[in-house]
């Protein structure tokens, strides 16, 4: 790629990095990342990917901006209330960096459309706020051999892992979604808004590291933190032979839409945003 003088200036701090440089910035500029959910996590993810110059950013969300979103969903402003989130996000991304192509999907991710949507992307970021979507993203990406970043937040806590083909997947740790109506909703549990920024920037960093090949990804690791104490913990994970989607004898070969369940820390410590 031939960067313009303005682009060299814009991305100069990346180009100065020994582990990125011009070649790494070229990889970023050719990269295609899908952000699923433009809410608490998807907002900082989309903004940092745009600032970095990711060539194509896909954003999928079927919701509209609500006043209660603005406490943590920083890509949306007060005047955006009532506007589709993907349109609001596209406007901010284009204002931040006109180099970026934004593809919008004003819809929910479902078993019917997920494989077609993720097909053309290099990396998928899970910024969703419910268990059915998280398991659907995991299953679709594992089946398609597509790298992705899982993220979830609640109250003062966050957790994330990165999946690459052959690495432990989300189901290796958490076998199935919790039964519906067994956990409180996000609105009941609450979340400190800044937690979304903390975890979302980690997910954005994982996407950029994947595109450039710099550093070590959170594969085979579950990173969790508690902002009350600012304790961060990384747990080594292993691929489960009994995993229903990536194990030795997978039983999940067809994608399904699970019934919606509340988002909270279950008895297996899964977290949503």
C-alpha beads as a LAMMPS data file, in Angstrom:
LAMMPS data file: protein, C-alpha beads

273 atoms
272 bonds

1 atom types
1 bond types

-500.0 500.0 xlo xhi
-500.0 500.0 ylo yhi
-500.0 500.0 zlo zhi

Masses

1 110.0

Atoms # bond

1 1 1 0.000 0.000 0.000
2 1 1 1.087 3.556 -0.664
3 1 1 0.171 5.682 2.351
4 1 1 -0.450 9.371 1.790
5 1 1 1.442 11.962 3.801
6 1 1 -1.653 12.513 5.931
7 1 1 -1.987 8.772 6.594
8 1 1 1.674 8.466 7.554
9 1 1 1.143 11.303 10.004
10 1 1 -2.109 9.800 11.334
11 1 1 -0.587 6.368 11.942
12 1 1 2.911 7.573 12.871
13 1 1 2.768 6.183 16.411
14 1 1 2.044 2.716 15.021
15 1 1 4.734 3.031 12.381
16 1 1 7.274 3.924 15.067
17 1 1 6.567 0.678 16.928
18 1 1 9.151 -1.976 16.144
19 1 1 6.511 -4.719 16.306
20 1 1 4.146 -2.894 13.945
21 1 1 5.919 -0.518 11.583
22 1 1 4.775 0.235 8.047
23 1 1 4.179 -3.445 7.288
24 1 1 1.982 -3.863 10.361
25 1 1 0.001 -0.732 9.543
26 1 1 -0.545 -2.078 6.046
27 1 1 -1.956 -5.257 7.583
28 1 1 -4.265 -3.181 9.769
29 1 1 -5.402 -1.148 6.775
30 1 1 -6.209 -4.326 4.847
31 1 1 -7.901 -5.914 7.874
32 1 1 -11.602 -6.668 8.180
33 1 1 -13.107 -6.868 11.673
34 1 1 -16.742 -7.524 12.599
35 1 1 -18.031 -5.983 15.826
36 1 1 -21.132 -7.779 17.077
37 1 1 -23.119 -5.400 19.251
38 1 1 -22.397 -1.670 19.344
39 1 1 -23.090 -1.282 23.056
40 1 1 -20.899 -1.096 26.123
41 1 1 -18.091 -3.221 24.716
42 1 1 -18.614 -2.615 21.013
43 1 1 -18.391 1.166 21.425
44 1 1 -14.737 1.376 22.540
45 1 1 -13.829 -1.535 20.282
46 1 1 -15.218 0.212 17.198
47 1 1 -13.638 3.554 18.076
48 1 1 -10.165 2.144 18.701
49 1 1 -10.261 -0.018 15.585
50 1 1 -11.312 3.024 13.582
51 1 1 -8.563 5.152 15.113
52 1 1 -6.047 2.421 14.262
53 1 1 -7.132 2.482 10.624
54 1 1 -8.680 -0.974 10.252
55 1 1 -9.704 -1.023 6.610
56 1 1 -13.172 -2.497 7.004
57 1 1 -15.246 -2.512 10.178
58 1 1 -18.566 -4.321 10.191
59 1 1 -21.069 -3.403 12.909
60 1 1 -24.177 -5.453 13.609
61 1 1 -26.869 -4.481 16.095
62 1 1 -30.645 -4.509 15.820
63 1 1 -31.268 -2.022 18.637
64 1 1 -31.749 1.734 18.808
65 1 1 -29.974 4.134 21.156
66 1 1 -31.691 4.538 24.523
67 1 1 -30.937 7.227 27.096
68 1 1 -29.875 4.544 29.592
69 1 1 -27.169 3.374 27.126
70 1 1 -25.209 6.616 27.317
71 1 1 -23.710 5.825 30.725
72 1 1 -21.342 3.325 29.076
73 1 1 -21.908 3.187 25.293
74 1 1 -19.558 6.017 24.424
75 1 1 -19.936 5.889 20.649
76 1 1 -23.488 7.223 21.031
77 1 1 -24.367 10.795 22.014
78 1 1 -27.473 12.376 23.545
79 1 1 -28.772 13.500 20.151
80 1 1 -28.598 9.880 18.942
81 1 1 -31.358 8.659 21.267
82 1 1 -33.892 6.791 19.137
83 1 1 -31.432 6.318 16.255
84 1 1 -30.359 2.808 15.137
85 1 1 -27.102 2.000 16.904
86 1 1 -25.343 0.899 13.713
87 1 1 -26.122 4.235 12.040
88 1 1 -24.940 6.174 15.081
89 1 1 -21.744 4.093 15.202
90 1 1 -21.054 4.506 11.479
91 1 1 -21.369 8.282 11.778
92 1 1 -18.817 8.464 14.608
93 1 1 -16.385 6.072 12.927
94 1 1 -16.476 8.061 9.685
95 1 1 -15.970 11.329 11.581
96 1 1 -13.012 9.858 13.445
97 1 1 -11.346 8.257 10.431
98 1 1 -12.609 8.637 6.857
99 1 1 -10.123 5.968 5.722
100 1 1 -12.329 3.265 7.233
101 1 1 -15.080 1.493 5.319
102 1 1 -18.034 0.766 7.599
103 1 1 -20.515 -1.974 6.760
104 1 1 -23.710 -1.870 8.810
105 1 1 -26.128 -4.687 9.608
106 1 1 -29.228 -3.366 11.327
107 1 1 -30.335 -6.770 12.557
108 1 1 -29.881 -9.338 15.267
109 1 1 -27.256 -12.005 14.710
110 1 1 -29.081 -15.317 14.273
111 1 1 -28.360 -18.893 13.352
112 1 1 -29.773 -18.106 9.927
113 1 1 -27.531 -15.142 9.063
114 1 1 -24.382 -15.547 11.169
115 1 1 -22.340 -17.716 8.804
116 1 1 -22.943 -15.449 5.834
117 1 1 -22.113 -12.318 7.832
118 1 1 -18.866 -13.521 9.448
119 1 1 -17.585 -15.177 6.287
120 1 1 -15.744 -12.183 4.836
121 1 1 -14.121 -10.951 8.056
122 1 1 -10.666 -11.734 9.413
123 1 1 -11.647 -11.393 13.060
124 1 1 -14.879 -11.186 15.066
125 1 1 -15.370 -9.258 18.313
126 1 1 -18.187 -10.384 20.609
127 1 1 -19.621 -7.287 22.252
128 1 1 -23.048 -8.780 22.930
129 1 1 -25.011 -8.656 26.162
130 1 1 -26.709 -12.044 26.308
131 1 1 -25.802 -15.704 26.563
132 1 1 -27.591 -16.969 23.420
133 1 1 -25.608 -14.560 21.227
134 1 1 -22.318 -15.431 22.907
135 1 1 -22.773 -19.153 22.381
136 1 1 -23.970 -18.579 18.809
137 1 1 -20.881 -16.505 18.002
138 1 1 -18.627 -19.129 19.539
139 1 1 -20.235 -22.006 17.668
140 1 1 -20.328 -20.176 14.335
141 1 1 -16.698 -19.079 14.586
142 1 1 -15.470 -22.516 15.657
143 1 1 -17.327 -24.217 12.808
144 1 1 -16.089 -21.620 10.309
145 1 1 -12.532 -21.586 11.700
146 1 1 -12.862 -17.863 12.400
147 1 1 -10.823 -16.138 15.166
148 1 1 -12.833 -14.122 17.684
149 1 1 -12.644 -12.256 20.980
150 1 1 -15.165 -13.033 23.710
151 1 1 -15.910 -10.352 26.256
152 1 1 -18.357 -9.870 29.093
153 1 1 -18.878 -7.356 31.885
154 1 1 -21.117 -7.061 34.916
155 1 1 -21.145 -4.788 37.966
156 1 1 -17.398 -4.184 38.534
157 1 1 -16.063 -7.255 36.727
158 1 1 -14.941 -8.206 33.250
159 1 1 -13.619 -11.262 31.444
160 1 1 -12.247 -12.009 28.005
161 1 1 -10.563 -14.704 25.947
162 1 1 -9.412 -14.971 22.353
163 1 1 -10.182 -17.967 20.186
164 1 1 -8.055 -19.235 17.332
165 1 1 -8.737 -22.484 15.456
166 1 1 -7.361 -25.327 17.555
167 1 1 -7.390 -23.331 20.803
168 1 1 -9.895 -23.785 23.656
169 1 1 -13.230 -22.193 22.802
170 1 1 -15.861 -20.547 24.994
171 1 1 -17.756 -23.844 25.314
172 1 1 -14.643 -25.596 26.582
173 1 1 -15.058 -23.459 29.701
174 1 1 -18.824 -22.941 29.799
175 1 1 -20.651 -25.925 28.351
176 1 1 -24.054 -24.366 27.643
177 1 1 -26.156 -21.254 28.287
178 1 1 -27.880 -21.038 31.680
179 1 1 -31.605 -21.853 31.676
180 1 1 -33.869 -18.890 30.927
181 1 1 -35.115 -16.856 33.889
182 1 1 -32.497 -18.247 36.265
183 1 1 -30.290 -15.133 36.441
184 1 1 -31.113 -11.440 36.912
185 1 1 -31.036 -9.018 34.008
186 1 1 -28.340 -6.415 33.357
187 1 1 -30.732 -3.646 34.365
188 1 1 -31.258 -5.399 37.695
189 1 1 -27.582 -6.088 38.340
190 1 1 -26.031 -2.872 36.996
191 1 1 -22.559 -2.179 35.630
192 1 1 -19.983 0.543 36.210
193 1 1 -19.766 2.301 32.845
194 1 1 -15.984 2.559 32.772
195 1 1 -15.710 -1.239 32.998
196 1 1 -16.963 -1.413 29.414
197 1 1 -14.103 0.805 28.315
198 1 1 -11.551 -1.245 30.222
199 1 1 -12.569 -4.515 28.621
200 1 1 -13.451 -3.112 25.210
201 1 1 -9.983 -1.655 24.754
202 1 1 -8.480 -5.032 25.634
203 1 1 -10.630 -6.654 22.952
204 1 1 -9.606 -3.998 20.437
205 1 1 -5.949 -4.628 21.287
206 1 1 -6.452 -8.358 20.709
207 1 1 -7.939 -7.673 17.269
208 1 1 -5.029 -5.403 16.320
209 1 1 -2.487 -7.898 17.644
210 1 1 -4.121 -10.587 15.545
211 1 1 -4.005 -8.456 12.392
212 1 1 -0.363 -7.446 12.889
213 1 1 0.987 -10.616 14.481
214 1 1 2.454 -8.566 17.330
215 1 1 2.635 -9.995 20.847
216 1 1 0.789 -12.937 22.362
217 1 1 -2.971 -13.329 22.160
218 1 1 -5.235 -14.452 24.992
219 1 1 -5.567 -17.899 23.469
220 1 1 -5.753 -20.696 25.977
221 1 1 -6.250 -18.027 28.636
222 1 1 -9.183 -16.414 30.409
223 1 1 -8.401 -12.898 31.607
224 1 1 -10.673 -11.564 34.331
225 1 1 -10.556 -8.477 36.516
226 1 1 -12.369 -6.803 39.369
227 1 1 -12.239 -3.021 39.179
228 1 1 -13.091 -2.610 42.864
229 1 1 -9.718 -4.010 43.811
230 1 1 -8.016 -3.616 40.411
231 1 1 -6.985 -7.242 40.597
232 1 1 -6.356 -8.898 37.232
233 1 1 -6.111 -12.667 36.917
234 1 1 -5.200 -14.874 33.962
235 1 1 -6.278 -18.504 34.056
236 1 1 -4.772 -21.042 31.680
237 1 1 -7.477 -23.001 29.865
238 1 1 -7.381 -26.296 28.043
239 1 1 -9.307 -27.603 25.099
240 1 1 -11.935 -30.056 26.257
241 1 1 -12.202 -33.376 24.449
242 1 1 -15.861 -33.369 25.514
243 1 1 -16.589 -29.906 24.116
244 1 1 -19.780 -30.223 22.060
245 1 1 -18.468 -28.014 19.274
246 1 1 -14.662 -28.429 19.133
247 1 1 -14.150 -31.716 21.007
248 1 1 -13.239 -35.132 19.639
249 1 1 -16.853 -36.033 18.916
250 1 1 -18.722 -32.764 18.378
251 1 1 -22.472 -32.919 18.762
252 1 1 -23.095 -29.363 17.591
253 1 1 -22.872 -29.387 13.820
254 1 1 -25.840 -27.105 13.117
255 1 1 -26.345 -23.645 14.569
256 1 1 -29.419 -22.892 16.650
257 1 1 -30.899 -19.841 18.375
258 1 1 -31.122 -20.340 22.123
259 1 1 -33.911 -18.809 24.154
260 1 1 -32.992 -15.483 25.705
261 1 1 -31.713 -15.646 29.275
262 1 1 -30.809 -12.882 31.679
263 1 1 -27.222 -11.698 31.788
264 1 1 -25.368 -12.053 35.051
265 1 1 -22.619 -14.099 36.635
266 1 1 -23.971 -17.619 36.738
267 1 1 -22.770 -20.363 39.027
268 1 1 -20.021 -20.954 36.460
269 1 1 -18.890 -17.315 36.585
270 1 1 -19.832 -16.391 33.025
271 1 1 -20.242 -12.664 32.512
272 1 1 -22.077 -10.557 29.932
273 1 1 -22.319 -6.819 29.212

Bonds

1 1 1 2
2 1 2 3
3 1 3 4
4 1 4 5
5 1 5 6
6 1 6 7
7 1 7 8
8 1 8 9
9 1 9 10
10 1 10 11
11 1 11 12
12 1 12 13
13 1 13 14
14 1 14 15
15 1 15 16
16 1 16 17
17 1 17 18
18 1 18 19
19 1 19 20
20 1 20 21
21 1 21 22
22 1 22 23
23 1 23 24
24 1 24 25
25 1 25 26
26 1 26 27
27 1 27 28
28 1 28 29
29 1 29 30
30 1 30 31
31 1 31 32
32 1 32 33
33 1 33 34
34 1 34 35
35 1 35 36
36 1 36 37
37 1 37 38
38 1 38 39
39 1 39 40
40 1 40 41
41 1 41 42
42 1 42 43
43 1 43 44
44 1 44 45
45 1 45 46
46 1 46 47
47 1 47 48
48 1 48 49
49 1 49 50
50 1 50 51
51 1 51 52
52 1 52 53
53 1 53 54
54 1 54 55
55 1 55 56
56 1 56 57
57 1 57 58
58 1 58 59
59 1 59 60
60 1 60 61
61 1 61 62
62 1 62 63
63 1 63 64
64 1 64 65
65 1 65 66
66 1 66 67
67 1 67 68
68 1 68 69
69 1 69 70
70 1 70 71
71 1 71 72
72 1 72 73
73 1 73 74
74 1 74 75
75 1 75 76
76 1 76 77
77 1 77 78
78 1 78 79
79 1 79 80
80 1 80 81
81 1 81 82
82 1 82 83
83 1 83 84
84 1 84 85
85 1 85 86
86 1 86 87
87 1 87 88
88 1 88 89
89 1 89 90
90 1 90 91
91 1 91 92
92 1 92 93
93 1 93 94
94 1 94 95
95 1 95 96
96 1 96 97
97 1 97 98
98 1 98 99
99 1 99 100
100 1 100 101
101 1 101 102
102 1 102 103
103 1 103 104
104 1 104 105
105 1 105 106
106 1 106 107
107 1 107 108
108 1 108 109
109 1 109 110
110 1 110 111
111 1 111 112
112 1 112 113
113 1 113 114
114 1 114 115
115 1 115 116
116 1 116 117
117 1 117 118
118 1 118 119
119 1 119 120
120 1 120 121
121 1 121 122
122 1 122 123
123 1 123 124
124 1 124 125
125 1 125 126
126 1 126 127
127 1 127 128
128 1 128 129
129 1 129 130
130 1 130 131
131 1 131 132
132 1 132 133
133 1 133 134
134 1 134 135
135 1 135 136
136 1 136 137
137 1 137 138
138 1 138 139
139 1 139 140
140 1 140 141
141 1 141 142
142 1 142 143
143 1 143 144
144 1 144 145
145 1 145 146
146 1 146 147
147 1 147 148
148 1 148 149
149 1 149 150
150 1 150 151
151 1 151 152
152 1 152 153
153 1 153 154
154 1 154 155
155 1 155 156
156 1 156 157
157 1 157 158
158 1 158 159
159 1 159 160
160 1 160 161
161 1 161 162
162 1 162 163
163 1 163 164
164 1 164 165
165 1 165 166
166 1 166 167
167 1 167 168
168 1 168 169
169 1 169 170
170 1 170 171
171 1 171 172
172 1 172 173
173 1 173 174
174 1 174 175
175 1 175 176
176 1 176 177
177 1 177 178
178 1 178 179
179 1 179 180
180 1 180 181
181 1 181 182
182 1 182 183
183 1 183 184
184 1 184 185
185 1 185 186
186 1 186 187
187 1 187 188
188 1 188 189
189 1 189 190
190 1 190 191
191 1 191 192
192 1 192 193
193 1 193 194
194 1 194 195
195 1 195 196
196 1 196 197
197 1 197 198
198 1 198 199
199 1 199 200
200 1 200 201
201 1 201 202
202 1 202 203
203 1 203 204
204 1 204 205
205 1 205 206
206 1 206 207
207 1 207 208
208 1 208 209
209 1 209 210
210 1 210 211
211 1 211 212
212 1 212 213
213 1 213 214
214 1 214 215
215 1 215 216
216 1 216 217
217 1 217 218
218 1 218 219
219 1 219 220
220 1 220 221
221 1 221 222
222 1 222 223
223 1 223 224
224 1 224 225
225 1 225 226
226 1 226 227
227 1 227 228
228 1 228 229
229 1 229 230
230 1 230 231
231 1 231 232
232 1 232 233
233 1 233 234
234 1 234 235
235 1 235 236
236 1 236 237
237 1 237 238
238 1 238 239
239 1 239 240
240 1 240 241
241 1 241 242
242 1 242 243
243 1 243 244
244 1 244 245
245 1 245 246
246 1 246 247
247 1 247 248
248 1 248 249
249 1 249 250
250 1 250 251
251 1 251 252
252 1 252 253
253 1 253 254
254 1 254 255
255 1 255 256
256 1 256 257
257 1 257 258
258 1 258 259
259 1 259 260
260 1 260 261
261 1 261 262
262 1 262 263
263 1 263 264
264 1 264 265
265 1 265 266
266 1 266 267
267 1 267 268
268 1 268 269
269 1 269 270
270 1 270 271
271 1 271 272
272 1 272 273
